[in-house]
Amino acid sequence: DTCFPAQMVIGEAISALQSGRYPLDQVAVAMVKYQGDCRLSHYSALLRRALDAAGFQKVPIVSTDPADTKEMHPGIRMGMRFNLRSLWAIAMMDFLEELRRRIRPYERHSGETDRIFELSVDRIAAALTKGTRQAVSAFRKAIDDFRAVPYDRSSPRPRAFVTGEYLVTFHPGSNFHIESYLEQNGMEVTLPRMTNVFRKDYLARLSEMENYRVRYPLGDALATKGGEKMFQTVLHTLEEIAAEHPLYEPATPLPELAEETDAVMDRTFISGEGWLIPGEIREYAQKGVRSFVILQPFGCLPNHICGRGAMKKVKEEFPAIQILPLDLDPDTSFANVENRLQMLLMNEKSAAFSSGEAKKNARTAT
């Protein structure tokens, strides 16, 4: 009955400590901390209990909670420079991940796209220790390297958009490597941007202040407006660089996406992934994507509301799309997941065939 993502994250941390690769008197466990109604808010406390039970009482925890509201790491604070560099890093990874998924299914030399991606991540990480200017230069080099990867998109694949709860969407070990599975079965896979997960909180607070007359302390209000401005600056800077690659596909600006999605789920609803799930499904449906997968930890109430709970409304607007919700937990069998994915793939092939026949008949009639 414990949150599946928590089990995965904490289990990996304990496994690493038990491996013997790290001197226990010189190591700490770093964990992302989120404040909200998701159980992710309590991961740090749960991790502390698990480490103590496993015999690692002296291994400290460092979280990204700037206020350290749980007093997990007294004496250590993540300052503004850490937050800004984290934003640059996450945004850069979003752009590079998108390009990697656009190129990899069509690469002429197998493995070349992933090799360039991993090399670029290492360069950007090293550059970030020196400053954001150096990191931006490393990002520009990564785009140039991606441009040099030979590919053949003469026969475009059907696209699938995979979204859902953060960890099970991005963690291959939690979702049976769904991205690789879909690619191996002839699909081009797209995942959401991680920057949107953080930016939606700023948009929600701005909407609360502007549309619902919620009064925040002056410092919090200024920080919200400044944070949104920083998102705009970072994304605009990186988009100009990424646009130099012919396969880069600009995303709908998040404020515009929020405005278009408010009728389905108001932007102030940020529980779990919030309105992003129906919003991003709508965005890609408008771009012609027909297949969508929502990955949900079993019993994750916020995700079930935002994912499964919003499907009917989205399907009414886009009746031609298919949305497959997949529940995941430690007892989920791959056979069950694969059966449902195969049904999605067959439906996609059937829709593509029908579309091709319709175009062929239209040309014949003309």
Wavefront OBJ file of the C-alpha trace (Angstrom):
o trace
v 0.000 0.000 0.000
v 3.057 2.280 -0.258
v 3.325 4.711 -3.168
v 4.924 2.809 -6.072
v 7.251 5.665 -7.132
v 8.387 5.976 -3.505
v 9.208 2.274 -3.436
v 11.276 2.587 -6.602
v 13.194 5.702 -5.550
v 13.893 4.540 -1.998
v 14.694 1.009 -3.128
v 17.268 2.295 -5.620
v 18.893 4.461 -2.952
v 19.210 1.552 -0.511
v 20.469 -0.763 -3.266
v 23.184 1.750 -4.160
v 24.282 2.060 -0.526
v 24.349 -1.728 -0.132
v 26.482 -2.121 -3.261
v 29.642 -1.038 -1.438
v 30.531 1.495 -4.119
v 30.141 4.449 -1.751
v 32.008 5.128 1.520
v 29.186 5.497 4.025
v 30.944 8.260 5.963
v 31.254 10.405 2.802
v 27.939 9.918 1.018
v 24.503 11.528 1.186
v 21.252 10.640 -0.541
v 19.847 13.494 -2.636
v 16.088 13.514 -3.174
v 13.736 15.870 -4.983
v 11.204 17.371 -2.578
v 7.797 18.610 -3.654
v 5.299 20.499 -1.516
v 1.688 19.642 -2.255
v -1.008 17.035 -1.761
v 0.953 14.290 -3.529
v 2.715 11.681 -1.400
v 5.923 12.971 -2.954
v 5.714 15.624 -0.219
v 6.566 12.933 2.316
v 9.242 10.988 0.458
v 12.059 12.414 2.559
v 10.509 11.321 5.852
v 9.753 7.881 4.403
v 13.300 7.627 3.060
v 14.705 8.472 6.492
v 12.742 5.665 8.106
v 13.795 3.227 5.372
v 17.492 4.150 5.657
v 17.395 3.761 9.424
v 15.715 0.376 9.135
v 18.315 -0.765 6.582
v 21.207 0.182 8.876
v 22.181 3.490 7.283
v 21.298 5.769 10.198
v 24.359 7.978 9.645
v 23.760 8.601 5.922
v 22.237 12.084 5.600
v 19.506 13.167 3.197
v 19.706 16.357 1.130
v 16.479 17.484 -0.520
v 15.612 20.284 -2.934
v 13.216 21.811 -0.395
v 14.770 25.303 -0.084
v 13.189 25.903 3.324
v 13.960 22.379 4.612
v 10.539 22.330 6.275
v 11.145 18.818 7.644
v 14.586 19.669 9.093
v 16.113 16.870 7.050
v 19.435 18.561 6.385
v 20.084 21.400 8.896
v 22.957 23.629 7.871
v 22.508 22.979 4.137
v 20.363 25.248 1.975
v 19.854 25.219 -1.772
v 20.176 28.853 -2.827
v 18.962 30.855 -5.801
v 21.973 29.909 -7.924
v 21.112 26.229 -7.470
v 17.498 26.868 -8.534
v 18.512 28.849 -11.625
v 21.063 26.300 -12.783
v 18.542 23.526 -12.200
v 16.059 25.340 -14.441
v 18.629 25.712 -17.219
v 19.631 22.054 -16.890
v 16.073 20.676 -16.945
v 15.092 22.861 -19.908
v 18.169 21.795 -21.877
v 17.394 18.144 -21.236
v 13.808 18.665 -22.418
v 14.969 20.034 -25.767
v 17.634 17.378 -26.254
v 15.251 14.570 -25.264
v 12.704 15.796 -27.809
v 15.274 15.873 -30.581
v 16.631 12.465 -29.597
v 13.159 10.936 -29.922
v 12.597 12.660 -33.254
v 15.878 11.332 -34.703
v 16.466 7.913 -33.118
v 13.746 5.895 -34.932
v 15.157 7.084 -38.258
v 18.916 7.083 -37.613
v 21.096 5.445 -40.257
v 23.637 4.190 -37.717
v 22.042 2.399 -34.789
v 22.953 3.848 -31.402
v 24.438 7.077 -32.770
v 21.659 9.324 -31.430
v 21.886 7.947 -27.891
v 25.675 8.219 -27.980
v 25.530 11.893 -28.932
v 22.869 12.514 -26.287
v 24.883 10.940 -23.456
v 28.022 12.803 -24.509
v 26.075 16.074 -24.587
v 24.630 15.500 -21.105
v 28.127 14.988 -19.696
v 29.387 18.164 -21.368
v 26.458 20.252 -20.134
v 26.804 18.892 -16.590
v 30.491 19.765 -16.537
v 29.799 23.218 -17.983
v 27.117 23.971 -15.392
v 29.702 23.760 -12.620
v 31.312 26.822 -14.233
v 28.186 28.815 -15.086
v 25.092 29.065 -17.253
v 26.927 30.811 -20.088
v 29.270 27.851 -20.452
v 26.285 25.477 -20.238
v 24.478 27.318 -23.040
v 27.603 26.974 -25.182
v 27.633 23.233 -24.467
v 23.943 23.070 -25.397
v 24.642 24.819 -28.700
v 27.383 22.257 -29.364
v 24.871 19.483 -28.644
v 22.430 20.854 -31.227
v 25.250 21.030 -33.777
v 26.173 17.421 -33.002
v 22.561 16.311 -33.434
v 22.454 18.058 -36.805
v 25.365 15.878 -37.903
v 23.547 12.611 -37.131
v 22.382 11.067 -40.450
v 18.756 9.940 -40.558
v 16.060 9.011 -43.070
v 12.506 10.215 -42.413
v 11.189 9.408 -45.871
v 8.659 7.044 -44.241
v 7.415 8.809 -41.081
v 6.169 6.560 -38.315
v 2.879 7.064 -36.467
v 3.406 8.937 -33.231
v 2.482 8.004 -29.661
v 2.422 10.447 -26.750
v 3.225 8.886 -23.363
v 2.356 10.899 -20.262
v 1.217 10.375 -16.679
v 2.790 10.447 -13.229
v 6.338 11.825 -13.311
v 8.349 8.821 -12.202
v 6.561 6.024 -14.054
v 6.590 8.126 -17.230
v 10.322 8.795 -17.238
v 11.663 5.738 -15.371
v 12.065 2.773 -17.764
v 12.378 0.285 -14.924
v 8.943 1.280 -13.655
v 7.100 1.120 -16.988
v 8.610 -1.996 -18.640
v 10.671 0.199 -20.982
v 7.543 1.328 -22.786
v 9.394 3.882 -24.908
v 11.756 1.260 -26.334
v 8.886 -1.183 -26.801
v 6.819 1.269 -28.830
v 9.825 2.290 -30.941
v 10.677 -1.338 -31.647
v 7.088 -1.800 -32.815
v 7.216 0.989 -35.365
v 6.175 4.077 -33.393
v 7.763 7.473 -32.848
v 7.393 8.289 -29.149
v 6.977 11.695 -27.525
v 7.111 12.452 -23.794
v 6.093 15.647 -21.971
v 8.477 18.402 -20.960
v 9.645 18.263 -17.358
v 9.889 22.077 -17.199
v 6.103 22.216 -17.533
v 5.745 20.249 -14.297
v 7.418 23.065 -12.360
v 6.148 25.987 -14.411
v 2.498 25.047 -13.958
v 2.766 25.967 -10.260
v 3.766 29.534 -11.174
v 0.916 29.834 -13.662
v -1.518 28.557 -11.029
v -0.449 31.165 -8.476
v -0.590 33.934 -11.086
v -4.121 32.873 -11.982
v -5.124 32.777 -8.327
v -3.857 36.327 -7.846
v -5.244 37.772 -11.085
v -8.507 35.865 -11.529
v -9.511 34.778 -8.028
v -8.139 37.706 -5.981
v -6.003 35.461 -3.785
v -3.603 37.565 -1.744
v -0.115 36.196 -1.281
v 2.588 37.886 0.829
v 4.426 40.483 -1.244
v 7.616 38.447 -1.326
v 5.805 35.349 -2.589
v 3.907 37.354 -5.210
v 7.104 38.945 -6.537
v 8.879 35.573 -6.532
v 6.031 34.058 -8.547
v 6.133 36.789 -11.175
v 9.919 36.689 -11.288
v 9.933 32.908 -11.591
v 7.529 32.955 -14.538
v 9.667 35.616 -16.210
v 12.743 33.429 -15.732
v 10.985 30.457 -17.350
v 10.148 32.633 -20.350
v 13.743 33.861 -20.662
v 15.343 30.418 -20.379
v 12.942 28.722 -22.792
v 13.150 31.524 -25.360
v 16.959 31.443 -25.304
v 17.115 27.672 -25.755
v 14.352 27.564 -28.367
v 16.287 29.934 -30.614
v 19.241 27.538 -30.473
v 17.194 24.342 -30.820
v 15.327 25.774 -33.821
v 18.569 25.467 -35.811
v 17.821 21.729 -36.061
v 15.343 20.972 -38.874
v 13.465 18.418 -36.746
v 12.839 20.726 -33.805
v 9.104 21.135 -33.233
v 8.128 24.194 -31.157
v 5.759 23.412 -28.309
v 2.693 25.485 -27.562
v 3.709 28.110 -24.973
v 2.439 26.912 -21.615
v 0.269 29.996 -20.863
v -1.504 29.488 -24.207
v -1.906 25.779 -23.503
v -3.381 26.592 -20.084
v -5.860 29.003 -21.639
v -6.975 26.385 -24.166
v -7.332 23.732 -21.439
v -9.143 25.791 -18.785
v -12.511 24.572 -20.112
v -11.456 20.979 -19.392
v -9.526 21.528 -16.158
v -8.692 24.908 -14.655
v -5.002 25.771 -14.507
v -5.232 26.248 -10.731
v -5.794 22.481 -10.394
v -2.212 21.269 -10.032
v -2.760 18.166 -7.912
v -0.254 15.588 -9.156
v 0.327 16.365 -12.830
v -2.795 18.527 -12.781
v -4.219 19.954 -15.967
v -1.048 19.108 -17.888
v -2.290 15.606 -18.749
v -5.463 16.672 -20.595
v -3.733 19.825 -21.845
v -0.810 18.061 -23.480
v -3.027 15.321 -24.910
v -5.131 18.039 -26.538
v -1.987 19.750 -27.828
v -0.688 16.650 -29.603
v -4.130 15.583 -30.807
v -4.306 18.912 -32.623
v -0.953 18.028 -34.235
v -2.380 14.788 -35.610
v -1.217 12.296 -32.970
v -3.786 9.514 -32.544
v -2.302 7.277 -29.830
v -1.889 8.282 -26.190
v -0.760 6.338 -23.128
v -1.330 7.538 -19.565
v 0.933 5.783 -17.034
v -0.490 5.728 -13.518
v 0.820 4.220 -10.271
v -2.006 2.083 -8.942
v -3.909 4.051 -6.305
v -2.338 7.413 -7.228
v -5.448 9.527 -6.630
v -4.182 12.833 -8.142
v -3.119 11.085 -11.338
v -6.327 9.094 -11.667
v -8.361 12.296 -11.441
v -6.214 14.226 -13.926
v -5.622 11.260 -16.217
v -8.441 8.735 -16.283
v -10.920 11.297 -14.970
v -10.329 13.723 -17.848
v -10.387 11.207 -20.691
v -14.099 11.379 -21.429
v -14.029 15.150 -21.911
v -10.959 15.007 -24.161
v -12.403 12.135 -26.205
v -15.576 14.132 -26.813
v -13.429 16.822 -28.428
v -11.155 14.401 -30.314
v -13.184 11.228 -30.971
v -10.618 9.791 -33.398
v -7.845 9.420 -30.821
v -7.231 6.423 -28.571
v -6.181 6.876 -24.931
v -4.765 3.902 -23.046
v -4.458 4.225 -19.246
v -2.007 1.752 -17.715
v -1.898 1.143 -13.960
v 1.514 0.156 -12.627
v 2.636 -1.310 -9.314
v 5.149 -3.955 -8.162
v 2.686 -6.750 -9.015
v 1.887 -5.580 -12.552
v 2.771 -8.208 -15.142
v 4.444 -7.348 -18.424
v 2.100 -9.737 -20.215
v -0.889 -7.611 -19.227
v 0.843 -4.384 -20.253
v 2.041 -5.866 -23.546
v -1.424 -7.143 -24.448
v -2.900 -3.698 -24.039
v -0.037 -2.025 -25.911
v -0.496 -4.487 -28.789
v -4.147 -3.495 -28.992
v -3.103 0.155 -29.179
v -0.620 -0.678 -31.942
v -3.222 -2.620 -33.934
v -5.705 0.237 -33.629
v -3.028 2.674 -34.828
v -2.209 0.500 -37.843
v -5.904 0.133 -38.669
v -6.430 3.905 -38.469
v -3.350 4.540 -40.619
v -4.586 2.029 -43.218
v -8.050 3.598 -43.301
v -6.526 7.048 -43.654
v -4.286 5.862 -46.479
v -7.210 4.254 -48.294
v -9.271 7.430 -47.937
v -6.471 9.516 -49.441
v -6.012 6.985 -52.233
v -9.739 7.046 -53.082
v -9.734 10.851 -53.012
v -6.841 10.972 -55.492
v -8.610 8.426 -57.726
v -11.826 10.454 -57.661
v -9.911 13.619 -58.562
l 1 2 3 4 5 6 7 8 9 10 11 12 13 14 15 16 17 18 19 20 21 22 23 24 25 26 27 28 29 30 31 32 33 34 35 36 37 38 39 40 41 42 43 44 45 46 47 48 49 50 51 52 53 54 55 56 57 58 59 60 61 62 63 64 65 66 67 68 69 70 71 72 73 74 75 76 77 78 79 80 81 82 83 84 85 86 87 88 89 90 91 92 93 94 95 96 97 98 99 100 101 102 103 104 105 106 107 108 109 110 111 112 113 114 115 116 117 118 119 120 121 122 123 124 125 126 127 128 129 130 131 132 133 134 135 136 137 138 139 140 141 142 143 144 145 146 147 148 149 150 151 152 153 154 155 156 157 158 159 160 161 162 163 164 165 166 167 168 169 170 171 172 173 174 175 176 177 178 179 180 181 182 183 184 185 186 187 188 189 190 191 192 193 194 195 196 197 198 199 200 201 202 203 204 205 206 207 208 209 210 211 212 213 214 215 216 217 218 219 220 221 222 223 224 225 226 227 228 229 230 231 232 233 234 235 236 237 238 239 240 241 242 243 244 245 246 247 248 249 250 251 252 253 254 255 256 257 258 259 260 261 262 263 264 265 266 267 268 269 270 271 272 273 274 275 276 277 278 279 280 281 282 283 284 285 286 287 288 289 290 291 292 293 294 295 296 297 298 299 300 301 302 303 304 305 306 307 308 309 310 311 312 313 314 315 316 317 318 319 320 321 322 323 324 325 326 327 328 329 330 331 332 333 334 335 336 337 338 339 340 341 342 343 344 345 346 347 348 349 350 351 352 353 354 355 356 357 358 359 360 361 362 363 364 365 366
